[in-house]
Structure formats: C-alpha cells, structure tokens
Amino acid sequence: MKQTKMLLCILIAVLLCCSCGFFGPQEYVCEIDDVKSVQIVRLDTYVEGEYRYEYTVLSDIADTTDFVERLNDLDHNVNWGDPGRMYTEYVVIRIEYLNGDYDLLYRNAQCFHRSGDNSYGYFIFDKEQFNALISDYTAK
C-alpha cells in the first residue's frame, strides 16, 4: 500500500511538471545560422482553423546577426505555470528559419511553429530589455 501511494505521488508530480514546462527548454536560444529573416510585427487577427496570425510588418531587420545576439543576451526566466497567451495588437518579434519554421516572441508569451505544428513557450523576458530591443529597431 505504501509503494502504491509513493508511485501515485510520483506520477502526479510528473504530470504536474509536464504541464508547466518543467521538462521543456530552460533557456531561449536562437541559432543565427538557421535564421532566414527577422521582423518586428503587430499581430492583427488570429485565423481560426489555420492556427496562425495575420500581421503587419513594422520593421524588417537588416542586421539579423546583431539582432539575434542581442535577443539571446536578454535576461529571461521560465514561467512555471501555464504558457502565456498572445493577443492581437501585440508587437512581437517574428523570426523565420530557413526550413520555414518560425518563432513569435512577446515579452511573456511565445509561439513556436515547427513542421506545421504550434507549441507555446514558457519564457518571460525582462520587460525593459525586451521593449528596448524592439524600440531600437522600430524607432524612426
């Protein structure tokens, strides 16, 4: 009976950890060699059934290497709860990869599109650093 309770406790702990991102990546890192383009975009509408956002490009980043290096250097941590949700009107970073995958990054919410499927991130970027990075590339 004692072993059954112990196994049940372990199973519950594993299920809880899996649902909160505990076993997922603990750090956001973008591999510059895989990047096709980087844009700052505003999310306009969410297309139901296609699981994607329509968006308006606010800035095409010419120096992707510098941008990605700065992005990778942002302070961030992992959200141990449910992943953040993206909303229309958010200004986000869109990174497109050579293979057609992409990341949509907001300060406390992310969408990772891999091989036709979306997954959602658990990262929380430092608000001031994240906003400054976007401002540096959208200020006119």
Solvent accessible surface area in square Angstrom, and as a share of the most:
residue,aa,sasa,rsa
1,M,176,0.79
2,K,175,0.74
3,Q,147,0.65
4,T,87,0.50
5,K,120,0.51
6,M,119,0.53
7,L,121,0.60
8,L,98,0.49
9,C,81,0.49
10,I,90,0.46
11,L,97,0.48
12,I,87,0.44
13,A,50,0.39
14,V,64,0.37
15,L,109,0.54
16,L,113,0.56
17,C,37,0.22
18,C,74,0.44
19,S,70,0.45
20,C,26,0.15
21,G,6,0.06
22,F,95,0.39
23,F,128,0.53
24,G,30,0.29
25,P,100,0.63
26,Q,93,0.41
27,E,110,0.49
28,Y,12,0.05
29,V,81,0.46
30,C,4,0.02
31,E,104,0.46
32,I,56,0.29
33,D,125,0.65
34,D,72,0.37
35,V,19,0.11
36,K,125,0.53
37,S,35,0.23
38,V,2,0.01
39,Q,31,0.14
40,I,0,0.00
41,V,0,0.00
42,R,78,0.28
43,L,0,0.00
44,D,43,0.23
45,T,70,0.41
46,Y,73,0.28
47,V,31,0.18
48,E,138,0.62
49,G,58,0.56
50,E,101,0.45
51,Y,136,0.52
52,R,93,0.34
53,Y,30,0.12
54,E,82,0.37
55,Y,78,0.30
56,T,52,0.30
57,V,63,0.36
58,L,61,0.31
59,S,21,0.13
60,D,100,0.52
61,I,11,0.06
62,A,106,0.82
63,D,80,0.41
64,T,33,0.19
65,T,65,0.38
66,D,58,0.30
67,F,0,0.00
68,V,1,0.00
69,E,98,0.44
70,R,85,0.31
71,L,0,0.00
72,N,48,0.25
73,D,115,0.59
74,L,17,0.08
75,D,86,0.45
76,H,44,0.20
77,N,93,0.48
78,V,16,0.09
79,N,36,0.18
80,W,123,0.43
81,G,35,0.33
82,D,115,0.59
83,P,47,0.30
84,G,22,0.21
85,R,168,0.61
86,M,13,0.06
87,Y,103,0.39
88,T,58,0.33
89,E,116,0.52
90,Y,50,0.19
91,V,50,0.29
92,V,0,0.00
93,I,0,0.00
94,R,30,0.11
95,I,0,0.00
96,E,42,0.19
97,Y,21,0.08
98,L,121,0.60
99,N,117,0.60
100,G,43,0.42
101,D,15,0.08
102,Y,27,0.10
103,D,1,0.00
104,L,5,0.03
105,L,0,0.00
106,Y,49,0.19
107,R,57,0.21
108,N,55,0.28
109,A,0,0.00
110,Q,1,0.00
111,C,4,0.02
112,F,26,0.11
113,H,38,0.17
114,R,94,0.34
115,S,106,0.69
116,G,56,0.54
117,D,103,0.53
118,N,39,0.20
119,S,58,0.37
120,Y,101,0.38
121,G,3,0.03
122,Y,46,0.18
123,F,8,0.03
124,I,60,0.31
125,F,2,0.01
126,D,54,0.28
127,K,117,0.50
128,E,139,0.62
129,Q,67,0.30
130,F,1,0.00
131,N,69,0.36
132,A,50,0.39
133,L,1,0.00
134,I,18,0.09
135,S,58,0.38
136,D,84,0.44
137,Y,49,0.18
138,T,37,0.22
139,A,82,0.64
140,K,225,0.95
